[in-house]
Amino acid sequence: MATLTVSSKQTPFPWAAVAVASYTEKAEIVFDETATGITLQLDGSTITDEEEIVHALAKTHGLAQDSSKSPAFFALAKSIPTVTAVPDIIAALNSLDDHLAYRTFLVGHEITAADWMVWGAMQGGTFFQSYCETAEFPVFSKTTISPIFCGGSHILNHWTASRPRRRALKPPKASKARSNKTAAGFALGLANAEDGKVVTRFPPEPSGYLHIGHAKAAMLNQYFAKMYHGKLIIRFDDTNPSKERTEFEETILEDLHLMDVHGDVVTHTSDHFQTLYDLAIKLIKSGHAYADDTEQVQMRQERMDGIASRHRDDTVEQNLKHFDEMTAGTTEGLRWCLRAKISVDNPNKAMRDPVIYRCNILPHHRTGDKWKVYPTYDFACPVVDSIEGVTHALRTNEYRDRNPQYHWMTEALQLRKVNIWDFSRLNFIYTLLSKRKLHWFVDQGLVRGWDDPRFPTVRGIRRRGLTVEALQQFMLAQGPSQAVVSLEWDSIWAMNKKIIDPVAPRHWAIVTDKMVPVTITGGPASPEIKSLPKHKKNADIGEKKTVYTSAILVEQEDAISFDDQEEITLMDWGNAIVRSKTTNAAGEITAIEMELHLDGDFRKTKKKITWLSQSTSTHPLTPVILLDYDYLITKKKLEENDNVADFVTPVTEFRTDALADANVSDLTKGEIMQFERKGYYVFDGVVNGNLEFIRIPDGRAASLASKAGPAAPAAVAQGEVAPPITKMYAAEKVYGDDVKAEEGTTTMYKVDNIYKA
């Protein structure tokens, strides 16, 4: 048999050759990480060109040979890895789509080397693959190109198991029709981007913890850096000593690690303080900046009204003198700031002489007392982006009005130009992303800290059981939409469920409140222990020990539902018949007797219930606390002027005592599992001897609905008529309350007042 040698690190990867080798089974595939290229040893000869390898393997298998039309497709295959412009991608896909409109294969009526070469090139073409995986493009709304991809999918499934380090790129899924959704447009790429030269940056301020909004920015920056084989800079925007601390830098890096975001380098804006200061002097000397001591309120109003500051035309010498006072941090200097001299009355108010330097005499957590003046974000960001080699600055579209200001800074200072790429800010219903408002909840003791499961911080959502995979999928699925909307939480949690369900071990728990003891006739005389899979559909998850006794526990909710002489199924055991029930005065079940009926057919029973053997000294059950949470606020979206204290949900944590099988004691903190018939949970650790488990939302409406409930209706005084209950908006009566209809004849039928006393 022939041997095909290839390195998994080869770029572009020779998908076509490897796929044909696997499909034809005419060559053994050997992965050699030291190999510098692809090599086929066949019948004593050595072939190193991929196209020749595909031809040779296809010929040995008896695949249809190519025709005179093949060279055009081979040329297309060679050009695909070099295409980076979206119009060129679209043109190539349109060409393929048109060609395959009424045919199954590229050449003739059977698969040929041309099919394999084009398919392989599209798989290995970074930009083609990124675009095709996500963009809603007509070629994939048809089935025209599917034979090539279906063949490839079959091959990939055949050989990727032996090569897990390289993710198999799945072929695009066909859709029934074009959608208007903007999701998935990230594959359209970045303007003016060159493969291997793209540099992105994620610039958090070290003044707090990262939240889910930051997660989108961080993941997009990493996504594009990887897509273009470029570099990601993690830069701390540390220009405000009043808020920033070293500990926040450490927690931000930890949060990024939790999200699997890793920068190629970590920098600080403070690394460039001297350069920024020198450039500010340059702006003053060139007449592009001036010092101003206008009070903040007055300055804000003058900018709004398009009124020039009285210092706008001060001389360069005067401006340098005042800036020197600012630099020294003197009492006089504290009164002044430095403003860019851009415009007084530009329709874009962001261009109306923004502040670019201000005084702050507090020590900086990195530079100490060296500086008394600090650049604003509007000045530092474009300058440092240019200095550090950033090619594309990704920003939420709330900064769009400041984009011209960003470009003005680099042009005025004659710095390298940086491309800006806008994306929409991420908002969720019933969710606060404001650091100030989140801080209020911490200060009021309404949450346990910044990692509270009710918080939208990265630590909070991870603690509640959101996986990195779900977070990444959700962020990339948002696309480049510019619309600012408040998203529901259902989609992200539904994605999370699909990820955790195949790997979450299954356990059982019985709520201790009103649990019911059951005596089993025909059960084991002494406890028996069996090993069962933790996951019935995934043996790799491992096994657990299940104890069987004649005395078990079931939940009150299940017990009440049992009919006399009903046959039910005890999960992981078999069927049993309910012979008798004992009830107290309140109608609650206090005891049950069942007869084991292992010959019964579980497919014929309506009720399959979980149970636990009653705790004994040799086989004790494990006390656990099941935690569930509600939204922190009762309003879907707080407005800027809303007082957060007016919309606090009264109760947001719900604790339920339960007993679980002893297998849960083997879990480690942060491990995700499922209590069957209850939901998915993440183990949060041991508190006061009890194991605490936080419920993970599963994306269904019931699990995400606010638990606060509607407000109680107001009391109605005796003799008054209660207003009708309606979900319609309130509207005043057109004719007021004092107008009465006159008595008279009418052709309308008579209707009684449904609200009469």
PASE-229593 format. One line per field, with one value per residue (C-alpha): x, y, z. Coordinates in steps of 0.5 Angstrom, whole numbers, plus 500, padded with zeros to 3 digits. Last residue first. Example, Ala and Ser with C-alpha at 12.3 -4.5 7.8 and 13.67 -1.06 7.14 Angstrom:
<drendrens>
c1: [527;525]
c2: [498;491]
c3: [514;516]
</drendrens>
This chain:
<drendrens>
c1: [354;354;361;358;353;348;348;341;341;342;336;336;331;332;335;341;348;352;358;361;367;371;368;374;376;383;387;391;395;392;394;387;384;377;376;373;366;366;360;365;372;377;384;389;391;398;404;405;411;418;420;422;421;428;427;419;422;426;434;436;438;444;441;447;449;451;454;452;457;457;458;461;463;459;457;454;447;442;435;430;428;435;440;444;452;457;463;465;468;470;465;466;461;456;456;453;446;443;438;435;434;432;434;432;435;433;427;425;427;430;427;426;433;436;433;432;435;439;433;433;431;427;424;424;431;436;433;432;436;436;440;439;443;445;445;449;445;449;450;453;450;443;440;433;435;433;428;427;420;418;410;406;408;407;414;417;414;413;417;421;414;416;410;409;407;407;408;406;402;399;392;392;389;395;395;397;398;397;399;403;405;413;417;424;431;434;428;423;417;410;404;398;394;392;393;400;400;401;407;410;409;411;418;420;424;426;426;427;434;438;444;447;454;457;460;464;463;466;460;456;448;446;451;453;453;451;455;450;450;445;442;440;433;433;426;420;415;418;417;416;418;415;419;415;421;427;427;430;436;439;445;447;453;454;457;452;448;453;454;447;445;450;447;440;443;445;439;434;438;433;437;436;437;442;442;449;449;456;454;451;453;460;458;453;458;464;460;457;464;466;461;455;455;452;460;461;456;458;466;464;460;453;451;446;451;455;462;463;461;455;449;444;450;448;455;455;449;451;457;453;450;456;459;453;452;445;441;433;433;440;445;451;454;453;460;464;471;476;482;489;493;500;501;502;500;494;492;492;488;483;482;480;475;472;471;468;461;461;463;456;458;462;469;474;481;484;491;494;502;503;504;498;494;497;495;488;487;491;487;480;481;484;491;494;497;500;506;511;508;507;508;504;498;498;499;493;495;490;490;487;489;485;479;474;474;468;469;464;459;458;455;461;460;467;472;478;483;484;483;488;485;486;484;489;495;493;494;500;500;507;504;498;503;507;500;499;505;505;498;500;507;502;498;491;486;481;482;475;472;468;460;457;451;453;460;459;454;459;464;460;458;466;469;473;480;483;489;490;491;492;496;503;506;500;499;507;506;501;505;511;506;503;511;512;506;507;508;502;497;499;501;500;502;500;493;490;482;480;474;476;483;480;477;484;487;481;482;490;489;483;488;493;488;484;479;482;489;485;490;490;488;490;492;491;494;492;497;495;494;488;483;487;487;480;477;481;479;472;472;475;469;464;466;467;459;459;462;469;471;473;477;483;480;480;483;483;487;488;494;493;499;499;494;492;486;484;477;476;472;466;467;464;457;454;448;445;438;434;434;435;431;431;438;443;448;456;461;464;471;475;478;486;488;484;488;486;478;479;480;473;468;473;472;464;464;468;463;458;461;462;455;453;455;448;444;441;441;448;450;446;450;448;455;457;461;462;466;470;472;473;477;482;482;484;477;475;482;480;473;476;482;477;472;477;480;474;467;462;458;462;467;464;460;452;450;444;446;453;456;452;454;461;461;457;462;468;465;463;470;473;468;470;477;482;484;490;488;483;488;490;483;481;487;485;478;480;485;479;475;479;477;479;479;473;476;479;482;489;487;484;491;495;491;490;498;499;495;498;506;511;511;516;516;517;510;507;511;506;510;507;511;516;515;517;510;509;502;502;496;496;495;490;484;480;476;482;487;483;481;489;490;484;485;493;493;495;499;502;501;498;504;504;506;502;504;502;500]
c2: [591;591;589;585;591;588;589;591;590;596;599;604;608;613;615;620;617;620;625;626;621;624;624;620;616;616;610;605;600;593;587;587;586;589;595;592;596;599;598;595;598;594;592;593;587;584;585;580;574;575;569;572;567;564;557;557;560;554;556;551;555;552;551;552;546;547;541;542;541;549;550;546;547;550;544;546;544;541;540;537;530;528;532;533;535;541;541;548;545;538;532;525;527;527;519;519;519;526;529;536;542;548;555;560;567;573;576;583;584;591;596;602;602;602;609;610;617;613;608;601;595;589;592;587;588;582;577;570;565;557;554;546;545;538;533;526;520;515;507;504;508;508;513;511;508;514;515;518;517;514;515;513;505;501;502;500;493;489;483;487;487;490;491;498;501;508;513;520;522;529;530;535;530;525;520;513;509;502;497;501;497;497;497;496;499;504;509;506;505;505;500;503;499;506;512;515;523;525;520;524;531;528;526;519;515;508;502;495;497;498;502;505;506;511;509;513;519;515;511;516;515;512;518;516;509;504;500;496;496;491;493;487;483;486;488;483;488;495;500;507;513;520;527;532;537;533;534;528;528;523;523;524;526;532;530;530;535;540;543;543;546;552;553;553;558;563;563;564;570;575;580;588;591;596;595;595;588;585;578;575;568;569;572;566;561;563;564;557;554;558;554;558;554;559;560;562;567;570;570;573;579;578;578;573;568;572;573;580;579;576;580;584;587;594;595;589;592;599;596;593;600;603;598;599;592;591;585;585;584;583;588;587;593;593;592;598;596;602;602;605;610;611;618;625;628;632;626;621;625;627;619;618;625;622;616;619;619;612;610;607;603;598;598;594;598;594;595;596;597;599;606;607;604;608;614;613;610;616;622;620;615;622;623;624;629;629;624;621;620;612;610;603;604;611;616;621;628;628;633;633;632;631;635;635;641;640;634;629;634;632;638;642;648;650;645;641;645;639;641;641;642;647;648;643;647;653;649;646;639;640;638;642;648;646;646;653;655;652;654;662;661;658;664;664;663;658;661;664;658;658;657;651;651;644;645;652;648;642;648;651;645;643;650;653;653;652;650;649;644;644;650;646;648;645;639;638;638;633;629;629;627;621;619;620;616;610;605;608;605;598;592;585;581;575;575;569;569;562;565;563;566;573;573;571;577;581;579;581;587;589;587;592;598;603;608;615;613;614;613;605;603;596;593;586;585;580;578;576;569;573;569;568;576;576;571;574;581;578;574;580;585;580;578;585;585;579;582;584;586;593;599;596;599;594;595;589;590;587;586;584;583;575;575;583;587;593;592;587;580;578;572;576;576;571;574;579;576;577;570;567;561;553;553;548;547;549;544;542;544;538;541;539;536;530;527;519;521;526;520;517;523;528;523;523;530;531;527;531;537;536;533;539;544;545;543;550;555;554;558;563;566;566;568;563;557;560;566;563;557;562;566;561;557;550;547;551;548;541;542;545;539;534;536;537;530;527;525;522;525;529;535;539;534;534;538;543;549;546;552;557;556;555;562;565;562;565;572;572;570;576;581;579;580;575;570;567;560;560;561;554;551;556;554;546;548;551;545;540;542;538;532;529;521;518;514;508;507;508;514;518;516;519;525;527;526;530;536;536;536;532;525;520;514;506;504;510;514;520;527;533;538;540;534;534;534;527;525;518;517;510;510;507;507;511;516;516;518;522;526;527;529;534;537;539;544;551;551;545;544;537;535;530;523;519;512;507;500]
c3: [583;576;572;567;565;561;553;549;542;537;534;539;542;548;554;554;555;561;560;567;566;560;553;550;556;558;555;559;555;554;558;562;568;569;574;581;582;588;594;599;597;592;595;590;586;588;584;578;580;582;579;573;567;565;567;564;558;556;555;560;566;570;577;583;587;594;598;605;611;613;605;601;593;587;584;577;576;570;571;576;573;573;577;572;572;571;575;578;585;584;584;588;594;588;588;595;592;594;599;599;602;597;597;592;591;588;593;593;586;586;581;585;588;581;580;573;570;565;563;566;561;563;569;575;577;580;576;579;582;584;589;591;597;599;604;602;603;608;606;612;617;613;609;605;598;593;588;581;577;571;570;565;565;558;556;563;562;568;569;575;579;586;590;593;600;601;607;609;603;604;604;610;615;614;608;608;601;599;594;589;583;582;575;574;577;574;574;579;574;576;576;579;584;588;583;584;583;590;591;585;588;595;593;593;599;599;604;601;599;592;592;586;585;579;573;568;563;557;557;554;552;559;563;570;568;573;578;583;590;594;601;605;604;597;595;594;598;597;603;601;605;603;602;605;605;604;596;593;589;583;579;572;569;564;558;552;556;557;550;547;554;553;546;550;555;550;546;552;555;551;548;549;542;539;532;528;527;525;527;533;532;534;541;542;539;544;550;549;548;554;558;562;569;574;576;569;569;575;573;567;570;569;576;579;580;584;582;584;591;595;592;596;600;599;597;592;589;588;585;579;578;578;573;569;565;569;566;566;559;556;552;548;544;537;532;529;525;526;521;524;520;522;526;523;530;527;522;528;533;527;526;533;533;526;530;536;533;532;540;541;535;540;538;534;532;526;525;532;531;538;536;532;538;543;539;538;545;549;546;547;553;556;558;565;568;575;573;577;584;583;576;576;581;580;586;586;584;578;572;566;558;552;553;547;542;539;535;539;538;531;528;528;532;536;532;533;538;542;550;555;563;568;575;578;575;579;586;583;579;576;569;570;571;565;561;564;561;555;553;554;550;544;545;547;542;545;552;552;550;543;544;540;544;547;547;551;556;557;559;563;567;567;569;564;566;559;556;548;543;535;535;532;539;543;539;540;547;547;543;548;554;550;549;556;558;553;558;562;556;559;555;555;549;545;548;551;551;553;557;564;562;560;567;570;566;568;576;575;572;578;583;580;582;578;580;582;578;571;565;566;559;560;553;551;544;539;533;526;523;519;523;529;530;528;533;538;537;537;543;547;545;546;553;555;554;558;564;566;573;575;575;570;564;559;552;547;541;534;530;522;519;517;512;510;512;509;511;516;514;511;516;522;518;522;524;520;520;513;512;505;504;505;509;507;512;511;511;517;519;522;528;528;534;534;528;529;529;523;518;517;519;514;509;509;510;504;500;502;501;493;493;496;491;487;493;494;500;500;494;495;501;508;511;517;515;508;510;515;510;504;508;511;505;507;506;500;497;499;495;489;489;490;485;480;482;479;482;477;471;468;471;476;479;480;475;473;478;479;474;476;484;482;479;484;489;486;485;492;495;490;493;500;499;502;496;496;498;493;487;487;487;481;477;478;476;469;468;469;463;458;461;468;469;473;479;478;485;482;478;484;488;482;480;488;489;482;485;492;489;493;489;491;486;488;487;491;496;497;500;503;506;511;515;523;525;522;521;517;512;509;502;497;502;496;501;506;501;497;503;505;498;498;505;504;510;508;512;515;522;522;518;512;510;505;504;499;500]
</drendrens>
